[in-house]
Amino acid sequence: MSKKNITQINSNSELLNPIKPMNVDAVNYLGWFISDVQNVRNWTGQLFNNDVDLNNPKVFELKTAAQNALSEIEDDVVKIKAFLAEYVPPNK
């Protein structure tokens, strides 16, 4: 059986049974995304809601932590978008 035939059979199977099982990896990324967003909110809130002494090393630590969490959010969003792309209605 050729690769094309296998793909066609898989596509036909999805058309007949459009039920997709729970995606544990996607659920994990959603949890990490929510946690990372909360971290950015907490750390940037400490920076933006008060007068800040830019000579205080804690300010640098908060900024670094917020930037790291933002990078994690960006990664989470890319993964979540990829998971969402897998959810295509059978009539498309």
Buried (B, 14 or more C-beta within 10 A) or exposed (E): EEEEEEEEEEEEEEEEEEEEEEBEEBEEBBEBBEBBBEBBEEBBEBEEEEEBEEEEEEBEEBBEBBEBBBEBBEBBEEBBEEBEEEEEEEEE
